Amino acid sequence: MRVNGRRVGSVKRTSVLRGDAEADLPGLPMPVQLFALVLVLTMWDATAAW
């Protein structure tokens, strides 16, 4: 994730076979981190379905 061209966090797959992922979003409250992770996973699944 970038804000004004500066990296502020990341979400990455840790296992393609199992669909595992992890988020590194420092400074955000845990519910916001969880929401961002679920949002990214949903976007990845929708893209894969195309």
mmCIF file as Biopython writes it, N, C-alpha, C and O atoms, coordinates in Angstrom:
data_model
#
loop_
_atom_site.group_PDB
_atom_site.id
_atom_site.type_symbol
_atom_site.label_atom_id
_atom_site.label_alt_id
_atom_site.label_comp_id
_atom_site.label_asym_id
_atom_site.label_entity_id
_atom_site.label_seq_id
_atom_site.pdbx_PDB_ins_code
_atom_site.Cartn_x
_atom_site.Cartn_y
_atom_site.Cartn_z
_atom_site.occupancy
_atom_site.B_iso_or_equiv
_atom_site.auth_seq_id
_atom_site.auth_asym_id
_atom_site.pdbx_PDB_model_num
ATOM 1   N N  . MET A ? 1  ? 0.841   -1.160  0.000   1.0 0.0 1  A 1 
ATOM 2   C CA . MET A ? 1  ? 0.000   0.000   0.000   1.0 0.0 1  A 1 
ATOM 3   C C  . MET A ? 1  ? 0.893   1.232   0.000   1.0 0.0 1  A 1 
ATOM 4   O O  . MET A ? 1  ? 1.917   1.289   0.681   1.0 0.0 1  A 1 
ATOM 5   N N  . ARG A ? 2  ? 0.473   2.209   -0.783  1.0 0.0 2  A 1 
ATOM 6   C CA . ARG A ? 2  ? 1.251   3.438   -0.888  1.0 0.0 2  A 1 
ATOM 7   C C  . ARG A ? 2  ? 0.366   4.654   -0.635  1.0 0.0 2  A 1 
ATOM 8   O O  . ARG A ? 2  ? -0.804  4.685   -1.015  1.0 0.0 2  A 1 
ATOM 9   N N  . VAL A ? 3  ? 0.949   5.641   0.009   1.0 0.0 3  A 1 
ATOM 10  C CA . VAL A ? 3  ? 0.306   6.928   0.220   1.0 0.0 3  A 1 
ATOM 11  C C  . VAL A ? 3  ? 1.283   7.990   -0.257  1.0 0.0 3  A 1 
ATOM 12  O O  . VAL A ? 3  ? 2.395   8.094   0.260   1.0 0.0 3  A 1 
ATOM 13  N N  . ASN A ? 4  ? 0.869   8.779   -1.243  1.0 0.0 4  A 1 
ATOM 14  C CA . ASN A ? 4  ? 1.736   9.808   -1.826  1.0 0.0 4  A 1 
ATOM 15  C C  . ASN A ? 4  ? 3.069   9.234   -2.292  1.0 0.0 4  A 1 
ATOM 16  O O  . ASN A ? 4  ? 4.114   9.865   -2.132  1.0 0.0 4  A 1 
ATOM 17  N N  . GLY A ? 5  ? 3.026   8.020   -2.875  1.0 0.0 5  A 1 
ATOM 18  C CA . GLY A ? 5  ? 4.226   7.387   -3.400  1.0 0.0 5  A 1 
ATOM 19  C C  . GLY A ? 5  ? 5.119   6.732   -2.352  1.0 0.0 5  A 1 
ATOM 20  O O  . GLY A ? 5  ? 6.166   6.177   -2.685  1.0 0.0 5  A 1 
ATOM 21  N N  . ARG A ? 6  ? 4.711   6.794   -1.091  1.0 0.0 6  A 1 
ATOM 22  C CA . ARG A ? 6  ? 5.516   6.218   0.001   1.0 0.0 6  A 1 
ATOM 23  C C  . ARG A ? 6  ? 4.855   4.938   0.484   1.0 0.0 6  A 1 
ATOM 24  O O  . ARG A ? 6  ? 3.651   4.917   0.737   1.0 0.0 6  A 1 
ATOM 25  N N  . ARG A ? 7  ? 5.635   3.871   0.615   1.0 0.0 7  A 1 
ATOM 26  C CA . ARG A ? 7  ? 5.101   2.591   1.089   1.0 0.0 7  A 1 
ATOM 27  C C  . ARG A ? 7  ? 4.730   2.706   2.568   1.0 0.0 7  A 1 
ATOM 28  O O  . ARG A ? 7  ? 5.547   3.111   3.395   1.0 0.0 7  A 1 
ATOM 29  N N  . VAL A ? 8  ? 3.488   2.345   2.885   1.0 0.0 8  A 1 
ATOM 30  C CA . VAL A ? 8  ? 3.023   2.436   4.264   1.0 0.0 8  A 1 
ATOM 31  C C  . VAL A ? 8  ? 2.588   1.086   4.815   1.0 0.0 8  A 1 
ATOM 32  O O  . VAL A ? 8  ? 2.261   0.986   5.998   1.0 0.0 8  A 1 
ATOM 33  N N  . GLY A ? 9  ? 2.576   0.062   4.000   1.0 0.0 9  A 1 
ATOM 34  C CA . GLY A ? 9  ? 2.194   -1.266  4.454   1.0 0.0 9  A 1 
ATOM 35  C C  . GLY A ? 9  ? 2.096   -2.212  3.281   1.0 0.0 9  A 1 
ATOM 36  O O  . GLY A ? 9  ? 2.313   -1.836  2.129   1.0 0.0 9  A 1 
ATOM 37  N N  . SER A ? 10 ? 1.761   -3.465  3.603   1.0 0.0 10 A 1 
ATOM 38  C CA . SER A ? 10 ? 1.671   -4.453  2.533   1.0 0.0 10 A 1 
ATOM 39  C C  . SER A ? 10 ? 0.692   -5.555  2.902   1.0 0.0 10 A 1 
ATOM 40  O O  . SER A ? 10 ? 0.421   -5.811  4.075   1.0 0.0 10 A 1 
ATOM 41  N N  . VAL A ? 11 ? 0.174   -6.197  1.870   1.0 0.0 11 A 1 
ATOM 42  C CA . VAL A ? 11 ? -0.618  -7.411  2.001   1.0 0.0 11 A 1 
ATOM 43  C C  . VAL A ? 11 ? -0.032  -8.376  0.985   1.0 0.0 11 A 1 
ATOM 44  O O  . VAL A ? 11 ? 0.099   -8.037  -0.191  1.0 0.0 11 A 1 
ATOM 45  N N  . LYS A ? 12 ? 0.321   -9.575  1.429   1.0 0.0 12 A 1 
ATOM 46  C CA . LYS A ? 12 ? 0.921   -10.527 0.491   1.0 0.0 12 A 1 
ATOM 47  C C  . LYS A ? 12 ? 0.424   -11.936 0.767   1.0 0.0 12 A 1 
ATOM 48  O O  . LYS A ? 12 ? 0.048   -12.281 1.887   1.0 0.0 12 A 1 
ATOM 49  N N  . ARG A ? 13 ? 0.435   -12.734 -0.285  1.0 0.0 13 A 1 
ATOM 50  C CA . ARG A ? 13 ? 0.094   -14.154 -0.156  1.0 0.0 13 A 1 
ATOM 51  C C  . ARG A ? 13 ? 1.279   -14.868 0.478   1.0 0.0 13 A 1 
ATOM 52  O O  . ARG A ? 13 ? 2.430   -14.633 0.110   1.0 0.0 13 A 1 
ATOM 53  N N  . THR A ? 14 ? 0.986   -15.741 1.434   1.0 0.0 14 A 1 
ATOM 54  C CA . THR A ? 14 ? 2.049   -16.538 2.046   1.0 0.0 14 A 1 
ATOM 55  C C  . THR A ? 14 ? 1.992   -17.976 1.567   1.0 0.0 14 A 1 
ATOM 56  O O  . THR A ? 14 ? 2.966   -18.716 1.710   1.0 0.0 14 A 1 
ATOM 57  N N  . SER A ? 15 ? 0.856   -18.385 0.995   1.0 0.0 15 A 1 
ATOM 58  C CA . SER A ? 15 ? 0.715   -19.717 0.426   1.0 0.0 15 A 1 
ATOM 59  C C  . SER A ? 15 ? -0.325  -19.667 -0.683  1.0 0.0 15 A 1 
ATOM 60  O O  . SER A ? 15 ? -1.501  -19.404 -0.429  1.0 0.0 15 A 1 
ATOM 61  N N  . VAL A ? 16 ? 0.104   -19.916 -1.899  1.0 0.0 16 A 1 
ATOM 62  C CA . VAL A ? 16 ? -0.816  -19.891 -3.029  1.0 0.0 16 A 1 
ATOM 63  C C  . VAL A ? 16 ? -1.761  -21.093 -2.965  1.0 0.0 16 A 1 
ATOM 64  O O  . VAL A ? 16 ? -2.945  -20.964 -3.275  1.0 0.0 16 A 1 
ATOM 65  N N  . LEU A ? 17 ? -1.253  -22.245 -2.571  1.0 0.0 17 A 1 
ATOM 66  C CA . LEU A ? 17 ? -2.075  -23.452 -2.556  1.0 0.0 17 A 1 
ATOM 67  C C  . LEU A ? 17 ? -3.192  -23.375 -1.527  1.0 0.0 17 A 1 
ATOM 68  O O  . LEU A ? 17 ? -4.308  -23.818 -1.794  1.0 0.0 17 A 1 
ATOM 69  N N  . ARG A ? 18 ? -2.910  -22.821 -0.359  1.0 0.0 18 A 1 
ATOM 70  C CA . ARG A ? 18 ? -3.924  -22.749 0.698   1.0 0.0 18 A 1 
ATOM 71  C C  . ARG A ? 18 ? -4.629  -21.398 0.725   1.0 0.0 18 A 1 
ATOM 72  O O  . ARG A ? 18 ? -5.622  -21.241 1.434   1.0 0.0 18 A 1 
ATOM 73  N N  . GLY A ? 19 ? -4.139  -20.425 -0.029  1.0 0.0 19 A 1 
ATOM 74  C CA . GLY A ? 19 ? -4.768  -19.117 -0.053  1.0 0.0 19 A 1 
ATOM 75  C C  . GLY A ? 19 ? -4.433  -18.250 1.142   1.0 0.0 19 A 1 
ATOM 76  O O  . GLY A ? 19 ? -5.117  -17.259 1.398   1.0 0.0 19 A 1 
ATOM 77  N N  . ASP A ? 20 ? -3.382  -18.608 1.885   1.0 0.0 20 A 1 
ATOM 78  C CA . ASP A ? 20 ? -2.984  -17.834 3.060   1.0 0.0 20 A 1 
ATOM 79  C C  . ASP A ? 20 ? -2.427  -16.479 2.657   1.0 0.0 20 A 1 
ATOM 80  O O  . ASP A ? 20 ? -1.832  -16.333 1.589   1.0 0.0 20 A 1 
ATOM 81  N N  . ALA A ? 21 ? -2.623  -15.503 3.508   1.0 0.0 21 A 1 
ATOM 82  C CA . ALA A ? 21 ? -2.096  -14.161 3.275   1.0 0.0 21 A 1 
ATOM 83  C C  . ALA A ? 21 ? -1.785  -13.514 4.611   1.0 0.0 21 A 1 
ATOM 84  O O  . ALA A ? 21 ? -2.285  -13.932 5.655   1.0 0.0 21 A 1 
ATOM 85  N N  . GLU A ? 22 ? -0.952  -12.486 4.558   1.0 0.0 22 A 1 
ATOM 86  C CA . GLU A ? 22 ? -0.658  -11.725 5.773   1.0 0.0 22 A 1 
ATOM 87  C C  . GLU A ? 22 ? -0.615  -10.245 5.438   1.0 0.0 22 A 1 
ATOM 88  O O  . GLU A ? 22 ? -0.261  -9.842  4.330   1.0 0.0 22 A 1 
ATOM 89  N N  . ALA A ? 23 ? -0.982  -9.461  6.420   1.0 0.0 23 A 1 
ATOM 90  C CA . ALA A ? 23 ? -0.993  -8.011  6.243   1.0 0.0 23 A 1 
ATOM 91  C C  . ALA A ? 23 ? -0.004  -7.379  7.213   1.0 0.0 23 A 1 
ATOM 92  O O  . ALA A ? 23 ? 0.090   -7.777  8.374   1.0 0.0 23 A 1 
ATOM 93  N N  . ASP A ? 24 ? 0.723   -6.398  6.723   1.0 0.0 24 A 1 
ATOM 94  C CA . ASP A ? 24 ? 1.624   -5.591  7.543   1.0 0.0 24 A 1 
ATOM 95  C C  . ASP A ? 24 ? 1.189   -4.144  7.341   1.0 0.0 24 A 1 
ATOM 96  O O  . ASP A ? 24 ? 1.618   -3.476  6.401   1.0 0.0 24 A 1 
ATOM 97  N N  . LEU A ? 25 ? 0.338   -3.679  8.236   1.0 0.0 25 A 1 
ATOM 98  C CA . LEU A ? 25 ? -0.247  -2.345  8.110   1.0 0.0 25 A 1 
ATOM 99  C C  . LEU A ? 25 ? -0.047  -1.588  9.424   1.0 0.0 25 A 1 
ATOM 100 O O  . LEU A ? 25 ? -1.004  -1.360  10.163  1.0 0.0 25 A 1 
ATOM 101 N N  . PRO A ? 26 ? 1.180   -1.206  9.709   1.0 0.0 26 A 1 
ATOM 102 C CA . PRO A ? 26 ? 1.475   -0.562  10.992  1.0 0.0 26 A 1 
ATOM 103 C C  . PRO A ? 26 ? 0.739   0.770   11.145  1.0 0.0 26 A 1 
ATOM 104 O O  . PRO A ? 26 ? 0.548   1.513   10.183  1.0 0.0 26 A 1 
ATOM 105 N N  . GLY A ? 27 ? 0.338   1.040   12.368  1.0 0.0 27 A 1 
ATOM 106 C CA . GLY A ? 27 ? -0.306  2.309   12.664  1.0 0.0 27 A 1 
ATOM 107 C C  . GLY A ? 27 ? -1.814  2.303   12.480  1.0 0.0 27 A 1 
ATOM 108 O O  . GLY A ? 27 ? -2.486  3.264   12.853  1.0 0.0 27 A 1 
ATOM 109 N N  . LEU A ? 28 ? -2.360  1.222   11.904  1.0 0.0 28 A 1 
ATOM 110 C CA . LEU A ? 28 ? -3.806  1.138   11.727  1.0 0.0 28 A 1 
ATOM 111 C C  . LEU A ? 28 ? -4.403  0.283   12.839  1.0 0.0 28 A 1 
ATOM 112 O O  . LEU A ? 28 ? -3.783  -0.692  13.264  1.0 0.0 28 A 1 
ATOM 113 N N  . PRO A ? 29 ? -5.591  0.629   13.314  1.0 0.0 29 A 1 
ATOM 114 C CA . PRO A ? 29 ? -6.252  -0.207  14.315  1.0 0.0 29 A 1 
ATOM 115 C C  . PRO A ? 29 ? -6.514  -1.610  13.755  1.0 0.0 29 A 1 
ATOM 116 O O  . PRO A ? 29 ? -6.702  -1.768  12.548  1.0 0.0 29 A 1 
ATOM 117 N N  . MET A ? 30 ? -6.528  -2.612  14.608  1.0 0.0 30 A 1 
ATOM 118 C CA . MET A ? 30 ? -6.693  -3.998  14.176  1.0 0.0 30 A 1 
ATOM 119 C C  . MET A ? 30 ? -7.962  -4.217  13.333  1.0 0.0 30 A 1 
ATOM 120 O O  . MET A ? 30 ? -7.890  -4.930  12.333  1.0 0.0 30 A 1 
ATOM 121 N N  . PRO A ? 31 ? -9.121  -3.634  13.693  1.0 0.0 31 A 1 
ATOM 122 C CA . PRO A ? 31 ? -10.290 -3.835  12.826  1.0 0.0 31 A 1 
ATOM 123 C C  . PRO A ? 31 ? -10.083 -3.285  11.406  1.0 0.0 31 A 1 
ATOM 124 O O  . PRO A ? 31 ? -10.586 -3.864  10.443  1.0 0.0 31 A 1 
ATOM 125 N N  . VAL A ? 32 ? -9.358  -2.187  11.272  1.0 0.0 32 A 1 
ATOM 126 C CA . VAL A ? 32 ? -9.086  -1.614  9.955   1.0 0.0 32 A 1 
ATOM 127 C C  . VAL A ? 32 ? -8.116  -2.515  9.186   1.0 0.0 32 A 1 
ATOM 128 O O  . VAL A ? 32 ? -8.272  -2.702  7.979   1.0 0.0 32 A 1 
ATOM 129 N N  . GLN A ? 33 ? -7.122  -3.071  9.870   1.0 0.0 33 A 1 
ATOM 130 C CA . GLN A ? 33 ? -6.198  -4.006  9.225   1.0 0.0 33 A 1 
ATOM 131 C C  . GLN A ? 33 ? -6.946  -5.232  8.712   1.0 0.0 33 A 1 
ATOM 132 O O  . GLN A ? 33 ? -6.711  -5.689  7.593   1.0 0.0 33 A 1 
ATOM 133 N N  . LEU A ? 34 ? -7.838  -5.755  9.531   1.0 0.0 34 A 1 
ATOM 134 C CA . LEU A ? 34 ? -8.615  -6.926  9.138   1.0 0.0 34 A 1 
ATOM 135 C C  . LEU A ? 34 ? -9.505  -6.607  7.940   1.0 0.0 34 A 1 
ATOM 136 O O  . LEU A ? 34 ? -9.596  -7.404  7.007   1.0 0.0 34 A 1 
ATOM 137 N N  . PHE A ? 35 ? -10.160 -5.448  7.960   1.0 0.0 35 A 1 
ATOM 138 C CA . PHE A ? 35 ? -10.994 -5.035  6.839   1.0 0.0 35 A 1 
ATOM 139 C C  . PHE A ? 35 ? -10.169 -4.933  5.557   1.0 0.0 35 A 1 
ATOM 140 O O  . PHE A ? 35 ? -10.598 -5.404  4.504   1.0 0.0 35 A 1 
ATOM 141 N N  . ALA A ? 36 ? -8.996  -4.322  5.642   1.0 0.0 36 A 1 
ATOM 142 C CA . ALA A ? 36 ? -8.140  -4.173  4.462   1.0 0.0 36 A 1 
ATOM 143 C C  . ALA A ? 36 ? -7.715  -5.539  3.928   1.0 0.0 36 A 1 
ATOM 144 O O  . ALA A ? 36 ? -7.703  -5.751  2.716   1.0 0.0 36 A 1 
ATOM 145 N N  . LEU A ? 37 ? -7.368  -6.467  4.821   1.0 0.0 37 A 1 
ATOM 146 C CA . LEU A ? 37 ? -6.967  -7.806  4.396   1.0 0.0 37 A 1 
ATOM 147 C C  . LEU A ? 37 ? -8.119  -8.511  3.689   1.0 0.0 37 A 1 
ATOM 148 O O  . LEU A ? 37 ? -7.921  -9.094  2.623   1.0 0.0 37 A 1 
ATOM 149 N N  . VAL A ? 38 ? -9.313  -8.466  4.264   1.0 0.0 38 A 1 
ATOM 150 C CA . VAL A ? 38 ? -10.472 -9.108  3.644   1.0 0.0 38 A 1 
ATOM 151 C C  . VAL A ? 38 ? -10.790 -8.464  2.299   1.0 0.0 38 A 1 
ATOM 152 O O  . VAL A ? 38 ? -11.137 -9.159  1.344   1.0 0.0 38 A 1 
ATOM 153 N N  . LEU A ? 39 ? -10.673 -7.153  2.220   1.0 0.0 39 A 1 
ATOM 154 C CA . LEU A ? 39 ? -10.929 -6.454  0.968   1.0 0.0 39 A 1 
ATOM 155 C C  . LEU A ? 39 ? -9.952  -6.894  -0.125  1.0 0.0 39 A 1 
ATOM 156 O O  . LEU A ? 39 ? -10.363 -7.154  -1.256  1.0 0.0 39 A 1 
ATOM 157 N N  . VAL A ? 40 ? -8.680  -6.977  0.203   1.0 0.0 40 A 1 
ATOM 158 C CA . VAL A ? 40 ? -7.667  -7.401  -0.780  1.0 0.0 40 A 1 
ATOM 159 C C  . VAL A ? 40 ? -7.906  -8.840  -1.198  1.0 0.0 40 A 1 
ATOM 160 O O  . VAL A ? 40 ? -7.814  -9.151  -2.385  1.0 0.0 40 A 1 
ATOM 161 N N  . LEU A ? 41 ? -8.213  -9.733  -0.251  1.0 0.0 41 A 1 
ATOM 162 C CA . LEU A ? 41 ? -8.481  -11.132 -0.595  1.0 0.0 41 A 1 
ATOM 163 C C  . LEU A ? 41 ? -9.685  -11.239 -1.525  1.0 0.0 41 A 1 
ATOM 164 O O  . LEU A ? 41 ? -9.674  -12.035 -2.464  1.0 0.0 41 A 1 
ATOM 165 N N  . THR A ? 42 ? -10.709 -10.454 -1.272  1.0 0.0 42 A 1 
ATOM 166 C CA . THR A ? 42 ? -11.892 -10.446 -2.133  1.0 0.0 42 A 1 
ATOM 167 C C  . THR A ? 42 ? -11.547 -9.958  -3.531  1.0 0.0 42 A 1 
ATOM 168 O O  . THR A ? 42 ? -12.016 -10.518 -4.522  1.0 0.0 42 A 1 
ATOM 169 N N  . MET A ? 43 ? -10.724 -8.912  -3.613  1.0 0.0 43 A 1 
ATOM 170 C CA . MET A ? 43 ? -10.307 -8.403  -4.925  1.0 0.0 43 A 1 
ATOM 171 C C  . MET A ? 43 ? -9.485  -9.446  -5.669  1.0 0.0 43 A 1 
ATOM 172 O O  . MET A ? 43 ? -9.671  -9.636  -6.871  1.0 0.0 43 A 1 
ATOM 173 N N  . TRP A ? 44 ? -8.578  -10.125 -4.970  1.0 0.0 44 A 1 
ATOM 174 C CA . TRP A ? 44 ? -7.774  -11.168 -5.620  1.0 0.0 44 A 1 
ATOM 175 C C  . TRP A ? 44 ? -8.662  -12.302 -6.143  1.0 0.0 44 A 1 
ATOM 176 O O  . TRP A ? 44 ? -8.461  -12.788 -7.256  1.0 0.0 44 A 1 
ATOM 177 N N  . ASP A ? 45 ? -9.648  -12.723 -5.331  1.0 0.0 45 A 1 
ATOM 178 C CA . ASP A ? 45 ? -10.547 -13.795 -5.756  1.0 0.0 45 A 1 
ATOM 179 C C  . ASP A ? 45 ? -11.375 -13.368 -6.965  1.0 0.0 45 A 1 
ATOM 180 O O  . ASP A ? 45 ? -11.574 -14.158 -7.888  1.0 0.0 45 A 1 
ATOM 181 N N  . ALA A ? 46 ? -11.856 -12.132 -6.967  1.0 0.0 46 A 1 
ATOM 182 C CA . ALA A ? 46 ? -12.653 -11.648 -8.094  1.0 0.0 46 A 1 
ATOM 183 C C  . ALA A ? 46 ? -11.806 -11.581 -9.354  1.0 0.0 46 A 1 
ATOM 184 O O  . ALA A ? 46 ? -12.285 -11.916 -10.437 1.0 0.0 46 A 1 
ATOM 185 N N  . THR A ? 47 ? -10.569 -11.159 -9.234  1.0 0.0 47 A 1 
ATOM 186 C CA . THR A ? 47 ? -9.674  -11.088 -10.395 1.0 0.0 47 A 1 
ATOM 187 C C  . THR A ? 47 ? -9.373  -12.479 -10.932 1.0 0.0 47 A 1 
ATOM 188 O O  . THR A ? 47 ? -9.314  -12.678 -12.145 1.0 0.0 47 A 1 
ATOM 189 N N  . ALA A ? 48 ? -9.184  -13.433 -10.045 1.0 0.0 48 A 1 
ATOM 190 C CA . ALA A ? 48 ? -8.886  -14.806 -10.464 1.0 0.0 48 A 1 
ATOM 191 C C  . ALA A ? 48 ? -10.080 -15.448 -11.164 1.0 0.0 48 A 1 
ATOM 192 O O  . ALA A ? 48 ? -9.906  -16.328 -12.007 1.0 0.0 48 A 1 
ATOM 193 N N  . ALA A ? 49 ? -11.290 -15.013 -10.819 1.0 0.0 49 A 1 
ATOM 194 C CA . ALA A ? 49 ? -12.495 -15.584 -11.412 1.0 0.0 49 A 1 
ATOM 195 C C  . ALA A ? 49 ? -12.698 -15.120 -12.850 1.0 0.0 49 A 1 
ATOM 196 O O  . ALA A ? 49 ? -13.422 -15.773 -13.602 1.0 0.0 49 A 1 
ATOM 197 N N  . TRP A ? 50 ? -12.085 -14.024 -13.247 1.0 0.0 50 A 1 
ATOM 198 C CA . TRP A ? 50 ? -12.238 -13.517 -14.609 1.0 0.0 50 A 1 
ATOM 199 C C  . TRP A ? 50 ? -11.486 -14.406 -15.499 1.0 0.0 50 A 1 
ATOM 200 O O  . TRP A ? 50 ? -11.458 -14.188 -16.710 1.0 0.0 50 A 1 
#
